[in-house]
Structures are given as C-alpha cells and as structure tokens.
Amino acid sequence: MNLERKTKKELIERIRQLERQVAQGPSSSGQSAAEESLYKILAQSSQVGFYIMQNKKFRFINSHFRDYAGYSEGALLKMTPSSLILPEDRRKTRKNAIMMLKEQRFSPYEFRIVTKDGRIKWIMETVMSIAFRGRPAILGNSMDVTERKEAGRRLEELEALESSILDAIPQAVVGLHERRINFANHAVKIIFGWHREELIGKSITLIYRNAKEADEIGRRFYSTLENQRTFETEFPCLHKDGREILCRMKASRIGEKLREKRIVVTYEDITAEKKAQEELERSRQELRNLSVHLQSVREKESTRIARKIHDELGQSLTALQMDLSWIAGRLPSGLKGVREKTKSMAKLVDETIESVHTITTELRPSLLDDLGLPAAIEWQADDFQKRSGIRCQAVIRSADGGIDKDLATAVFRIFQETLTNIARHAKATHCKVTLSESDAELCLEVADNGIGITSWQIDDPRSFGIIGMRERAHLWGGTVAVRANKPAGTLVRVLIPLNKGGQSS
C-alpha cells in the first residue's frame, strides 16, 4: 500500500475503516492487521517522530524519527531505545515516561539524544499505553526541538549579555513605554536611591521634582525624538531621599520610528561636577579680577615711577649738564686735562639722560597718554626696528584718540609682548603690524616672516607670554588668536569689542 500517493480524504477514509475493524472482535488476526495498518497510516501522515515500543524494543519507527536519530530502520529495531538517550538524561526521562503512562503527568517532557553522527539533539516527547498485535505496547510521539532550544539558549545568553552591559554602565538606564518604566539597570540605585524592582511599572514622574516638570521634559523628549534618533539635555531630578540632583540625560527612541512612546533614557548625576565647574569658574573670575587689579596697580606704579624719574632725576641731570657746561666755559685753556675730564663728564651725563629717557619710556610711554594708541604703536614699531634690526612696518587704520585709556594700555602691552616674542624666537627679518578700528571692534594684527610657531607651543601651559596676552584681551571681552602664517612665520590677531563700555567683569 503506497500511502504517499493517497489524498488526505482517502487517508481519512482508510483510517476510519481500520478503526471499525479494530472495534470488531477482540483477538482476531484481522484485528491485529488492522491495528498495524492504522498505526502505519498515522505514523506516515504525522509531522512528528512516531514509534511503537514493546518489551523494551522498537517495533515500528516512522521516517521523521529516523531522520532526526540518523539511524536506519533496521538499526533502530535492533537497538535498545534507552541507548539513544544521553546517559545523564536517561533516569529523568524514564521517570517522566512512567508518570505519563500512569496518567500522573500530562505535559510533554524533554530530553537529549545522541545521533548516529555524534550530535546531541533535544527531543520533546509524549507517550501513551496501547495494544499492539494483541499485547501491551507504548506509543511515542516525539519532536526535534533542538533549534528552538538553541534559539532559547541564544536568547537567554543575549538577555544575560544585555543585562550585564546595562549593569556595567555607570549611568542609570531606564526603558519607558507610554512614560512607564518597563526596565531599569542596577545604577538607578546609585543615581536615584531606588532598587530597580521598585521602579518597574511605575510612572517616570517618580524621579522628577513634580508632575509639571515631568510633563515638560516628556514633551521635549518625544517631540525631538519624532525627528531624530537621540536627544541630550540637562534637567533637575529628585533622589529618593528628597534631594534635588542635576542629571545629564540622553534619550533614544527604540526602533526606527517612535511608536507607543518607547524610548530608553540614561541619567548621569552631574550635581557635583556642575558645582565644581561653578567653583572653578568663580575661582578663575576671582583670579582675573585680581589680575585686573594688579595690572592696574602696576601700570599706575609704573606711571608714578616714570614721572618721578623724569621729573626729579631728569631735572637734576639737566641741571648737572648745565653746570658742567658752565664750568667748561670758564676753565683756562692751559688746563687741558681738566677740560678733557669735564668733557668726558658731560658725555656721561648725556648718556645717563638718554638712559633715563629710555627707562621712563619703557615704564610708561608718554606718547600713549599724550597722543593715544595709534601714535604709540607707530613709535614702538620704529623703536623696535632700530633696536633689533628687524624691519617693522606699521599700518594704522584707527583714528587718534577715542579709545579707552586702560584699553589702549592693554593693547599696547600685548603689542610689546608680540615684538618680544619675535625678537627672541622668530628669527624673522620683517614684521608688519596693522591696527584697525570699526564701530564694533578694535583689531591688532602682527605678522612676521620667521620660522613659525607649532600647535604644541601655542597650547603649552608654560607659554606665559601667550597666556598673558590672552588674559589681557579676555578682561575686555576680547580674544587673541595665534597661528602659523602662510607661507612662513606667525600671525597674532587681537580682537577687542568696542561696545562693552568698559572692562568685562
């Protein structure tokens, strides 16, 4: 009888005929033949493994059973059924089978078998007592569930990995569905003081200061995540003990589109970090204020000393010069040695007067006070060229006067520092200074054709000259940019806003 060629309707009709034959006569040979034919039809039409076992031997095995066991029908009929089972699973499998045969268990049980090629497979099985060829037997239905088991194992491993990753993250991680918490990592205890089990199923409002703020941050999250994958912000939150904390929050939607408000949010407590930043900024500002005061005091002291030297020492030297001239005019011509000595003394006085002039100019250029920043820049460029031998071109596009006196001093000192750097480090033969002014800002540019400056020199914390220039500019809300110039040399650009009305606080 070829069962594979019969239709489903024909198989059903054949099964009914055999069932009627089995129902007739309790022990006829026709009944045994009908039983065997019925089991064969059921076995061949079944989509699972099907076997009959009698006296601890297989009596019948269908193709599905043979396929996942890997043995031929002849080999299986000669084997002890329990030899297929993995040794460590045999005792438990036998116990489950007995319980099911006694109707003490109704759910399928699982165990592992070893196939002919040595692979281990998971089998799910049910058994029942039947009569086969007039004697008691066991009918088994089994299914290869190895793929399902492996998929479940991989899923468990993935879930364990995800859990491990989440718990390794120092930030609190919270998953939300319709603004309710459906998962959280262990760090919520560190950040918010809650055990994650306490938060599951609760509204996210629990970790904010009030419902209004919870609604506000929710609107910001969901409206932004409609159009982009992630969103980051800082927002006040609430610890379990009632303390307010500031959190850096990063939210990401789950999936390509925002559906059912499913998002994941990380929370990082930055309260201490913000406090430290504020204290650092306050300390910096205090140091800058102190720097302003010290610079102001130094400039005033320099001005006072310059004037004192100019007025007192300068006048005394001038008087001495006049007296020496008077003496020289009255010495007899025969006193040649005395006349030469007087002449030498007069020369020394002249040189001393020149030194006094240089010192007073370095302490405080009178041009800066008398004629303003543009004239002082031109004079300083010319003086630098004479002293260093480096040609210095000055281009002035700023009107005389009109610039705050203290601001002019700051810019002039920055200019002096750039010239000092050029003389010491640049190995330049030419430099150009440009001073320009607009309604919005004052700009000073100094460019040289020297060896240039490297990025590490610009950022070196020991570059006190550059640091000093930047601090002077910062006090006026300005900036100093230093960079290598093309094709060679260094460019220093100073920008100072002119709409400040005074020094920045």
BELKA-V165978 format. One line per field, one symbol per residue. burial: b if it has 16 or more other C-alpha atoms within 10 Angstrom, else e. Layout:
burial: ???
This chain:
burial: eeeeeeeeeebeebbeebbebbeeeeeeeebbebbbbbbbbbbbeeebbbbbbbeebbbbbbbbbbebbbeebeebbeeeebebbbeeebeebeebbeebbeeeeeeebbbbbbbeeeeebbbbbbbbbbebbeeebbbbbbbbbeeeeeeeeeeeeeeeeeeeebbeebbbbbbbbebbbbbbbbbbbebbebebeebbeebbbbbbbeeeebeebbeebbebbeeebbbeeeebbbbeeeebbbbbbbbbbbeeebeebbbbbbbbbbeeeeeeeeeeeeeeeeebeeebeeeeeebeebbebbbebbeeebeebeebbeebeeebeeeeeeeeeebeebeebbeebbeebeebbebbbebbbbbbeeebbbbbbbbbbbebbeeeebbbbbebebeebebeeebbbbbbebbbbbbeebbeebbbebbbbbbbbeeeebbbbbbbbbbbbeeeebeeeeeeebbebbbbbbbbbbbbebbbbeeebbbbbbbbbbeeeeeee
